[in-house]
Amino acid sequence: MPQVLTAALQIMSEQKDFFREIRQTKDFDKAITFIPYAQFLGVCFSEKEDDSLLSRLPFQEKISAVSHYLLCTVALWRGLWKMRPS
């Protein structure tokens, strides 16, 4: 299971600068236009084989990675929602 979680967090870590910028600028309109799981699903279920950890996972583990990723995304959105201006 740690490999699946690593795969799910792989793209999340690539997006950390985006979320840091939103936290600093409080530009929540920009946050609403960002759909991180679309990119994740595209990488995870792409027909193209590459060297990424995601492309090497069996299908069932990809489904688990998607679940973990969506849970992480929800946690990030909850954090952003709590920081919104009143």
C-alpha positions in Angstrom: 0.0 0.0 0.0 2.8 2.6 0.6 3.6 2.4 -3.2 0.0 3.3 -4.0 0.1 6.2 -1.6 3.4 7.4 -3.0 1.8 7.3 -6.5 -1.2 9.3 -5.3 1.0 11.9 -3.7 3.4 12.1 -6.6 1.3 14.7 -8.5 0.1 16.4 -5.3 3.7 17.3 -4.5 4.1 18.8 -8.0 1.1 21.1 -7.2 2.4 22.4 -3.8 3.6 25.6 -5.3 0.2 26.3 -6.7 -1.5 25.8 -3.4 1.2 27.9 -1.6 0.5 30.8 -4.0 -3.2 30.6 -3.3 -2.6 30.6 0.5 -0.3 33.7 0.2 -2.4 35.7 -2.3 -5.8 34.5 -1.1 -6.8 34.4 -4.8 -9.6 31.9 -4.3 -11.1 32.5 -7.8 -7.9 31.0 -9.2 -8.3 28.0 -6.9 -11.8 27.3 -8.2 -10.5 27.0 -11.8 -7.9 24.4 -10.8 -9.0 20.8 -11.2 -6.0 18.7 -10.0 -7.6 15.3 -10.2 -8.2 15.7 -13.9 -4.4 15.8 -14.5 -4.0 12.9 -12.1 -6.6 10.8 -13.9 -5.0 11.6 -17.2 -1.6 10.4 -16.1 -2.9 7.4 -14.2 -5.0 6.0 -17.0 -3.1 7.2 -20.0 -2.6 4.6 -22.8 1.0 5.8 -23.1 3.6 3.9 -21.1 6.3 5.9 -19.5 8.7 5.6 -16.6 6.4 7.2 -14.0 5.4 5.1 -11.0 1.7 5.6 -11.9 2.1 4.0 -15.4 3.7 0.9 -13.9 0.9 0.2 -11.3 -1.6 -2.6 -12.0 -5.1 -1.3 -12.8 -6.5 -2.2 -9.3 -3.7 -0.2 -7.6 -4.4 2.7 -9.9 -7.9 2.8 -8.6 -6.6 2.8 -5.0 -4.2 5.6 -6.0 -7.0 7.6 -7.3 -9.0 7.1 -4.1 -6.0 8.2 -2.0 -5.4 11.2 -4.3 -9.0 12.4 -4.1 -8.9 12.2 -0.3 -5.7 14.3 -0.3 -7.3 16.8 -2.6 -10.4 17.1 -0.4 -8.2 17.7 2.6 -6.4 20.5 0.7 -9.7 22.1 -0.4 -11.0 22.0 3.2 -7.8 23.8 4.3 -8.3 26.4 1.6 -11.9 26.9 2.5 -11.1 27.5 6.1 -8.6 30.3 5.0 -11.1 32.1 2.8 -11.9 35.7 3.6 -15.0 36.1 5.8 
